[in-house]
Amino acid sequence: MHATSLQRQQQTIPPTYNVIWTTPSQNSSESMPCGGGDIGLNVWVENGDVLFYLSRSGTFDENNAMLKLGRVRLKLSSNPFNDNTFRQELRLQEGGVRISGNNTVLNLWVDVFRPVVHIDIQSPKPTKITTTYESWRYEDRLVQGSALRENSYKIPQKFEVKTYKDDIRFGENEIFFVHRNRNDLDNAFDYTVRLEGMEEVKSELYTPLKNNTFGGIIKGINMKPVGESTGKYADTDFRGWTLESVKPTRLQNIEIALHVAQTSTLEEWTTGLRKIQTDAFQNKKTALTQTQAWWRQFWERSYIVIEGADSTISRNYQLFRYQLGCNAYGQWPTKFNGGLFTFDPVFVDKKYNHTPDFRLWGGGTMTAQNQRLVYFPMLKSGDFNMLKPQFDFYLRSQHNAELRSKIYWKHAGACFTEQIENFGLPNPFEYGYKRPEGYDPGMEYNAWLEYQWDTVFEFCLMMLETERYEGRNITSYIPFIESCLTFFDEHYQWLAKQRGTKALDEKGHYVFYPSSACETFKMTYNSATVIAALKVILTRMLELPDSYLGTSQRQKWTAMLNRIPPLPFQEFEGQKTLAPAVAWMRVQNSETPQLYPVFPWGLYGIGKPDLEVAVNTYKHDPHAIKFRSHIGWRQYSIFAARLGLTNDAMELTRLKFQNSNHRFPTFWGPGFDWTPDHNWGGSAMIGLQEMLMQVDDKKIYLLPAWPKQWNVKFKLHAPYNTTIEGEVKNGKIEALKVTPTSRTSDVILPY
C-alpha cells in the first residue's frame, strides 16, 4: 500500500454520470428530475413539447394530500426537438437540465437559494414561444375509491372528500395560480383531533394545514396572455392558460416564482410571492452563478466513483443523491414515497388512474421506519444541513406528542407512534375508525403498528451524530431526545403497575411488554429494537459534554440506562443468534429486527465483541433467511456490509443499484411504497457507504466489506469533522488523505 496525500487535482463526479437521452419521451414516466432548494421538476419532451411538473415541499391541502403545483408546457414554433439532433441532458455539475435540437438550446434550472424556476431559451432564428400552465384543479374534484390513499383519510368517509379548486388567472404578462386551504370546513387535522379524543387541547396543538397557501407566478418578458384551452393528459382532464411571444425572438427567459406559507390572509401570501419574484428579478445575474457554485460544492463534498463493469452502482448513487439534494433547504423532509418527483400514477400501476397529485401512503403522513433510510446516508456524505428538515419536523411535533401522553395516560414524555401525520398525531386510518369500546385511546388499533413507539429514536441518533460528525451545537435537540426517553421510562412503569404491584422486574429492569419489534414481531416481551435503541441513545447522551447535561440529568439517564434489560438471544442449528424479543405473539410483516442491533444501533459489527453472534443471525435465523431481498426498504446490503460479509454485500448492492424499470435510472419502485422509492435509494446508499467505511466513535475502518475487483475513488465524512479521501486499486489503497491529519492514527486498514 502507498498511503500518501491525494494529488491536488479537483475530485468530482465524472461527466459520464450525466444522464443523456437522444430521443424524446413517451409520457411523464420517462421524465428526468431537476431541482434545487426545495423544488422538484419532472422534465420530459413529448411530441415536440417540453413539459414539466412543478413540486415543492409543504404543499399540503385540506385533506393532507401533497399536491403538485401544476404542469408547464412549452412549445416553440419551429419545433426543434423532433429529429435526430435531439438531446436532453441532466447536467449534474450545474444542477440543471439542457434540451437541445436544431441549434436551439433550452436550459431549465432551479435557484437553490430562492424558490424560482428559470427557463432560458436560445434559438438560431426568431421563434414564437408559447408557455401554458396546465391544471387539473380548475374545478373541485371528488376524491373517491383508491384515490383516497393520496390523503390522510385513505378510505371513504361519511362526508364527501374533495380536492378544492385553485384560483388561476392572467396578469399583464403572467399567469397567477394559488391554492389556499379553506377554513369554513373541517380539514384532516380537525378530523384527526376529534377522532383521537384530543379536542380539549386542540387550541394548543400545532397544525400545518390551517391557512396553508401555495402557488406561484409564471412570467415572461415579451409575452402576453392569449387565452385558455382544455385537454386531457394520461387519465386526467385539465385546463390550460397560455402566454405567447409578443413577437418572435432568439432569446426568451421565463421565470416561475413559487411560494408556500401559512398566512392570515391571501393578500399577505401574495405580497410574499411578489417579494420572491422581485428578488429573483433583481438577482438574476448572480442566481445562476450562485446555484452552479452550490452544486459544484455539493459534488466536491462527497463522492464514490467505481470504475469498470460496476460503475453503474456509483453512477446511480450520485443520481439518487442529486434527488435528495433537490430538497436541501425545505421546511419539510423529503418524502420516502416519491419525494418531489412523482408522476402520473397510471404509469406506476394501471389501477391507479388518478390525478398527478396521487401517491400511495399519503402526502402529509410520515412513516419513520421509511424516512430514516432517506436521511441516514447524509451523515457519511457530509450533507449535514440536509438533515435539518427532518429534525425540524420532529421539533414542531414534540408538543403534540407530549400532549398525547398527558391526555391519555396522565404522564410525561413525547409519544410518537408509527404512521404519524405532519402534526405528530397518528394517521386516522391507522389509528382505527372502528375501535372496540374501552380500548386505550392512546393506542393505534392496528395489527401492524400497535405498541411501535421506538422508531423515533433513530432520528434521536441522527441528532446526536451531527454533534459527533460536524460538531453541531445540538442544544435545541436535547429536550426533544429527553422527552422521547421520558415517555419510555414513565409509560412502561405505568403499564407494569396496571398489571401488578411492581414497576420493574426482580433484577430492577424495565418490563417492555407489550412492545413491538418493527411491524413484524408483535406483542413482544422485551423487543430487541426497543432495548438496543434505549441502550445506545442513553449511552450517547451520557457521553455528551457537560455543556449539554446538568448533574441531575446525568443521574436520571444513568439510572434509566441501568434499568434497561439485556438483549435477547436464541439458537438455530446449535448457533447462538440475536432474537427479535424474549417472546412474541405473532409474526405480522417481513422485517428483520433481530439484526437491528447491527444496523442502525451498531452494538455488533466490525471490530466489536461477539461478531459471530450477529453473523449467525444473518446466516441461520429462518426469518432472516426468508425475508432476505434487495427490494425497497430491505436493509440486507447494510447488514451484510456491517458484518463484513463482502460477497453478500456486493451482490445485494448490485441489485439495489441496478437501473430502475423507468427511463430515469434511479426512479426505483414502487417496491413496498411508491415511485420513485426514496427509501430504496437511501438504503442502497447506506449499504455502499458501509462497505467502504465504517466508524465506531473515533475508529475509522476502511474497506471492511469492499470487493477487491472494485477500483474506486471516494470521499466520505467521519465523526469529529473528519474527511477520508482515497483511491483503491485491486484491493489496495493507492492513495489516502485524512483531514485533519491528526486523525490518521484512528484509521484502521483492512490488512
N, C-alpha and C positions, 0 to 999 in steps of 0.2 A: 504494500500500500504506500502511496505517496500522498501524505496529508499535508498539503500546502494551502495557502490562500488561493482562492479562485482568481483567475485573471480579471482585470477590472472592466472587461467589456460588459456592456449592459446585458443583463439576462432578462429576456422577455419571452412570451409565448411565440411560437413560430407563426409566420403569416399563413402557412398551410392549414392552420386551425380555423381560419375564416371559413364560413360556410358559403359556398358559391353554387348558385343554380343557373343553368344556361337555358332553361325552358320555363315558361310561366307555370302557374299552379292551376289545379283543377277546382279548388274550393278552399275554404278557410282552414281546413285541417292541414293543408300544405302551406301554412303560414310560418313566418320567421319572427322570433322575438326581437324587440327593440325597446330600449327604455333607459331610465335614469331617475335618480331621486327617489320617487315612489310611483312612477308612471310606467305602465307596460303597454306596448303596442303589439298586436299580431299583424304582420305585414305580408301581403301577397299580391301578385299580379294575375288577373283573371280576365281573359278576353280583351287584353289591351288596357284594362283599367287597373290602376293602383288602388288597393283597398287596405284599410287597417282598422282594427278595433281599438278603442280607447278604454284603458282601465286605470284606476288609481286606488290606492288603499283608502279605506274608510267610507266607501260608498254604500252604506247600509240603509235600506229603506224601512218602511213601517213594519214589514214582516221579517226584518233582519236578513233579507237576501242581500248579496253583494252585487249590485247592479253594474253592468257596463255603462260607460258614458256615451256610447254610441258608435257608429261606424262612419268612416270617411271614405269617399270615392273620388279619385282624381282622374280626369280624362284630358288628354292632350289631342288637339285637333289633327295632328299629324300621325297619331297612334304609332309612336316609335318602338313600342315594346311588343312587336308581333312577328319578328323574323329571327334569323339565326345570329343576329348580333346581340340578342337579349342576354342580360346578365343581372342577377340580383345577388348582392354580397353583404353578409354580416361582417362588418369590419371591426373586429374585437378591440384592436388597439385604440380606435377612436370612439367606440361605443355606439355607432350608428349603422344604418342600412343604406347602401347605394344601389340604385336601379338604373341601368343604362341600356341604350339601344339606339342605333342610327345616329350616333353622336349627340344624343340627348342624355343628360345626366340628372337624376333626381336623388338628392341626399335627404334622408329622413333621420332626425336625431332629436333627443330629449335633453333639455338643460338639466344637469344634475342638481343645480342649486336653486332653480326656480321652476315651478310646475308649468312648463311651457314646452310644447311640441313644435318643432321647426321643420318646414318643408322648403327646400331650396331647389329650384328647377332651372336648368340652363339648357337652352336649345340652340342649334346652329342657325336657325332662322326664326323670325317672329311666329309665335304659336299661340293659339287661343286655348285657354285652360279653364276647365270648369271644376269646381270643388263642391261636392254635395255631401251634406250632413244627413245621414240616414238613421232614422229612429223607429223602432217598433213600439215605443212608448208614446206615440202620438195620441193614444186614447187609453182609457182604463182597460186593463186586461184581467179577466178572471184567472186565478191560478188554481188548476184542478188536477186531480189524479196524481200521477208521479211527478208532475211539475212542482208539487208542494215540497218535494225533497230539497228544493233550492233554498228554502227558508226555514225558520225555526219550528214551524208547525208540523211539517213532514207528512201529515195525513189530513184528510178533510175535517173541517170543523162544523159546528152548528151555525156558523155565520159565513158569509162569503169572504174569501181571501182574494184581494185584488192587488195587482201592481198598478199604482196610480200613475196617470199620465204626467209627462213632463211639460213644462212651459217652454215652447220653442218658437222663436220669431226672428225676423230680419231686423238688422240695423242698416245704417247707410252703406257700409261695405263689409258687413259682418253677419254672422249667424249666432244668436244667443240661445243657450239651452240650459235648463236648470230643473232639478228635482228637489222639492222641499217637502220633508216629511210632514204630513198633516197632524194637527193637534186636536181636531174635532172628533176624533175617534180613538179607541184603544189601539195600541200597537203591540208588537210582540213582547216588549218589556212589561207593559201593563198586564197583559195576559199571563205572563210567567209569574209575576209578583202575586197576582191573585190566586193562581193555581197552587202556588207553593206556600201559601199562608204567610206572606211577608208584608201584608198591607199595612200593619201597624207601624212599620218603619219605612214605608215607601218613600216618604219625603227625604229620608237620609240616604237612599240608595243612589248610586251613580248609574246613569243611563247614557249611552252614546246615541240613542235614537231620537230623543226629543229635539225638534228643530234641526235635525241633521239636514244639511243642504249641500248639494253637489251639482256641478255642471261646468260650463265654460263658454268661451267665445272663440269662434273661428273668424279670422280676419285676414284679408289680402289687399294690400295696396294695389291700385289699378284693377279692382274687381268690384262688381255690382251684383245685387240680387236680381235673379231672373225668374224666380217662381218656384213652385212646389211640384212634386211628382209623386207617384206611387209605384210600388213594386213588391216583389217577393224574393227573399233570399233563403235558400235551404227550405225550411218549413215555416218561415216567419214573414208575414207581410210587413211592409214599412212605408213610411212617408219620407220623402227627401226634400231638403231645402238647398237650393243651388246658388252659388256665386259664380260669375263668369267674368273673364277678362274684358275690361272696357275696350281694349284694342289688343291685337296680338303683340307678343313681346318675346324677347330672347331670354330674359331673366324674370323669374317670378319667385317671390317669397311669401309664404303663408305661415301664420303663427296661430297656434291653438293654446290659449291660456286656460288653465283648469284650476278649480277651487273646491275644496271640501272643508266645511266648518259648521259648527253648531252656533247659530247666531239668533238673537232675539227677534230680528226682522229680516225679511228678504232684502230690504234696502241696505241693511248693514252688510249682508253677504255680498251683494252686488258691488258695493263700494270696495270691499276686499278684493273682489275679482278684478275690478278696474285698476287697482293699485298693482296687482300682479302683471296685468297687461302693460301698464305704463312702464313698470320697472324692466320688463322684458324688452320693450322697445328702446329704452334708454341705454340698456346694457348689451344690446345685440352684438356689437363688435367684439366684446370681451367674452360673451357667454360661450361661444364655440371654443375659444382658446381655453377657457377655464374647464369646460366639460371634457375636452380631449386630454388635458393635463391630468384631470381626476382619473380617467380610465387608464392612462399610462401608469400612474402611480399605483392604481389598483392591481394591475398585472405585475408590476415590479415588486409588489409587496410579498407575493407568494406565487409559486407555480410548481407544477410537476410535469415534466416533459419526458415521456418514454419514447425511445427510438425503435424503429423496426416494425415487425409484424403486429405488435400490440400497441402501437401508437394511438389507435382508436380510443383506448382506455383514457389516456391523459388528454386527448383532444376533447372527449366528451366530459371529462372532469372540468376542463376550463369552460366549456359551453354552458354547463349547468351552473357553474359559479357565476357566469355572466347573468343568468336568470336571477340568481339571488342578489347580485349587485344592483339590479334594477329597482330594488326596494331598500336601498341603503338608508334612506332618511324618512321612511314612512312613519306616520303616527301609529300604524297598525302593523303587526307582524305579517310576514309572508305566509299565506295560507298553504297548508300542506296539500290541499285538494285543488291544485291548478295554479296557485299563485296569482299573478296578474295576467296569465296567458291562456285562459280558457277560450274555447272557440265553440261554434255551433254544436250542440250536444249530439245531434243526429250522426255526426261524423265520428263520435266516440262509440256510441251504441245506438243502433237504429230505433230502438224502442223509446228513446228519449227525444221525441220530435217536438222540442220546446224552443223557447227563445234563446238568444245568446246569453241571457242572464243566468242560465241554468248551470249548476254544478251539483254533484252529489255531496252529501254531508254538510250542506248549508254554507251560507256566506258569512254570517256573524257567529257561527258556532265554532268553538276552538277545541281541538282534541289534543290534549297534552302529549299523549304517547306517540302521536304522529308529528306534532310540532317540534318536539325535542330533536328529532332526526334532521330537521331542516337547519337547526341552529348549532348543534354541537360541532360541526366541521369548521365553523367560523373561528374557533379558538386557534387551531393549528394553521389556518390560512391567514391569521392575523387581522381578520375583519371584525375587530372588536366593536367598532361603532355600529356595525350592522346588528349587533345583539340588542341594542337599546329598544327598538320597537317591541320585541318580545318581552323584555323585562318591564317596560312601561305598562304593557297590557296587564301584567300581574299587579303592579303597584296601584293602578287605577281600580282594580277589582278587590283589593285587600279588604277594605272596609265592608263591602257587601258580603264577602266570605266570613268575616268575623261576626257580622250580624246574624248569619245563619246559625252559628254556634250559640249565640246569645239567645235567639228566639226559640230554637228547637230544644236545646239541652241545658240552657242556663249556665254555660261555662265559656271560657275564653278560647281564643285561637281561631285562625282562619281555616275554614273547611272548604277545600277545593275538591269537587267531585271530578269525574271524567265526563267529557262531552258538556262543557260549560259554554254559556253564552258570552258574548263580548262584554257583558257586565257582571260576570262572575257567578251567576246562578246557574243551576243545571238546566240544560236544554229541556223544554217542557215535555216533548215526546219521550225523551229518555227518562225523565222524572216519573212519567206514567200518568196517562189521563184517567185510567180506571184503576184505582188503588183500593185495596181492602180497607174496610173501616177499622180505624185504630192503628193503622200502620204508621210507623215512625215518620213524621212529616219531614224530617231532615234527610231521609234516605231516598235514593232513586229506586223505584220499584222496577227493577231491570236485571234480568238474569246475568247479563254480561258485566254490568257496571256496579252492582251492589258492593259496598264496602271498599271500592277502589279509590283511595284518597291520597296515595303516596306519590302519584306521578308528578306533582308539583315540585318534589324535592330535586328532580333532575334540573329544573330551572334554578333552584337554590344553588345547586352545584355549579352551574354556569356562572351565576353571580359571584360566587366565591372564587371561581377560576379566573375571572377578569382581574381580581386583586392580585392573584399569583402570577398571571401571564403578563399583564401590562402595567401592574402597579396602580390600577384604578382605585380611586377612593370610593369604597362601597358603603360608606356610612348610611346612605339613603336606602340601601337594601337590607341592612341588619334588622330593623324592626319587622320587615316582611318575613325574613327567614325565621326569626324568633317566634313570630305569630304562627307559622306553619308547624314548628316544633311544639309549641304550646298546645295546639289542637290535639296532637297525638298523645302528649303527656296527660292532658286532662280528660280527653274523651275515653281512652282505654281504661283509665282508672274508674271513670264514671260507669262504663259498660260492665266492668267487673263487679262493681258494687250493686248493679241491678240484678246480678246473678247470685251474689252471695255476700259475705261479710268482709272479704278481703279484697283489696285493690291490686295486690301483687301476688306472685306465686311464692312457694316456700323458699325459693332462693333470692327473693327480693326483686324478681324480674317482672316486666310487663307481661300480661297475657294478651297477645294480639289476636283476639277472637271476638267476633268474626272479622277476618281480614280477607285479602284477595291477593293472589299472585298474578298480576296482569289481569286480563279478561279471561284467563284460561283456567286456572285452578281456583275454584270458588268455595266460599265459606271455609276458608283456611284457618288453621291454628298455627300462629307464628309463621307468616309468609316470609319467604327469603327476600322478596323485593322490599318489604317494609323494614326488615331487620338491617339489610345492607344499606338502605338509604339512610336510616337514622344513625347507624354507626359512622358512616362516612361524613354526613353533614355535621353531626355533633363533634366529631374529631377535628374536622376542618375549622369549625367555629372556634374551638379551643386553641387552635394553632394561630389564630389571628393576633396581630399586635395588640398591646394593651390599649391603644387609642380607640379600639372598636368595642371592647367589652370591659365593664367595670367588675369589681370583685364579686358582687352579688350575682351578676350574670354568669360569671365563670363558675361559681359554686352551683348555680341552678343547672347549668348544662353539664357539668361534671357529674352531678347526681343523676341526671337523666341518662347519660351515657352508661353509667354503672348499672342502670336498670334494664338495659337492652339485652334480651336473651341471645344465646349463641345461634349461629346459622344452623339450619337443619341439614342432615345428611341421610343418604340411603345407599344401598348396594345393588349392583347389577353384575351378573356374571362374576361374582366374587370381587368386584372392584368398587371401592368407595367413591361415591359421587355426591355432588351437591343435590339437595332436594328442593322442590318448589316451596314446600312447607312441611311442618311436622305431620299434618294431616289435612285432608280436604274432602269435600262432599262430592264434587263432580268436576269434570273437565268440560269447559264451555266453549273454548276457542282454540287457537293453534299457535300461541306464542311459546317462548321457551324461557320462562322466568328463572328457572334453576341456573341459567347462565348469566343472569343479571349481576351477580357478584363479580363477574368478569367484565362485562360492559352493561351499564355505564359506570358501575361502582368501583371497579379496579381493585377489589380485595384480592383477586387472583390474577396472575399474569406473569409475563417475562420478569425474571429477577425476584419473584416473590415466593414465599413458602408454599408448599403443597400444590405446586402447579399441576402435578399429576392427577389430583382430585378433580380439578376443573377439566383437564383433558379427558379423563374417564367419563365425565358427564357428557361432553360433546360426542364421544365415540360410542358410549354404551347405553345411555339413558334412552329407552324406547321412544319417549315423546320427542326428545331432541333429534332423534334419527328420523322419526315420522314427519316432523314439521320442517325438515331442512329444505331450503329453497332460496332462490335469489329474488323472488318476485316482491315488488312493492316494498313494504317496510321491513321485510325479513332482514335479520341482522347477522346472518351466519358468516358473511365475509368478515365482519368485525370480530365476532367470537374467534374465528379461525386465526386471524391476524394476532389478536392479543394472546392467544395460546401458542403462538409460534408454529402453527400448522401451515407451512408455506404452500404446499401443493393445493390444499383445500382453499386457502385464501386466494391463491392465484386463479383457480378455476371459477370460484364464485364471483370474484371481481370481474373477470372476463364477461361472465354472464350479466352481471349488474350493469356494466358499461357498454354492452353491445347496443348498436343503434336501435332506436325505437321503431315501432311499426308505423310511425308517421314520417312525413318527409323531413322534418327537422329532427336531428339525431337524438336530442335529449327531451323530446316530448314523450317521455315514457308513460305507460299506463294503459288502462286505468288501474291495473293491479287490484288492490282491495278498495280503492278510493276513487280517483278521477284522473283525468288527463289535462295538462301534464302533471304527473305524480311527483310532487316535490319531496315526499319522504322516501321515495325510491332513490332519487338523486342524492339526497342528503346522506342516506345510509351507505350508498356506494362511495361517496367522498370520504366518509369516516373510515371505512374499511381500507381504502387505498392509503390514506394518511397513516393508519396504524401499521400497515405492512412496512412502511418506510421509516417511521419514527414513533417510538412510544416514550412517554415520560412518567416518572414517578417522583414527585416533588422536584428535587434538584437533579435526579438522574435522567439522562437522555440516552435511550437505547436506539442505535441506528441499525437499520436493515434487519429487524427482528423476525420478519417473515417475508423477506424480499427475494424473489427468484433470481438466480444468477443470470438467466438469459435476458433479463430486462435491464438494458442500459438506460440510465436516467440522469437528468439534471433536475435539481429541485431546490426550493427554498421554502422552509416551513418555520413556524414560530413555536417556541417552547416557553415554559414558565420563566419568570424573572427577566422580562424584557430581552429575551434571547432569540436570535435567529440562527438557523442552521442552513447553510448553503453547501451543496455538494454535487459531485459528479461520480457516478458509479458505472464502471465498465466491467463486464464479465465477472460480476460478483465482487469486484474490488473497488474500494473508494479511491479514485484517482485524484480527487481534489476535495478539500474540506475547508470551509470558512465558518468559524464560530464567532458570533458577535454578541456580547463583548468577549474578547479573548480569555478573560478570567474564567469563563465557563467551560473552557476546553477540557479541563480535567474532569468535568462531570459527564463528558460524552463517553459512552460505553460502546465499543465497536464489537461486531459480531464474531470476531476471532482474534 
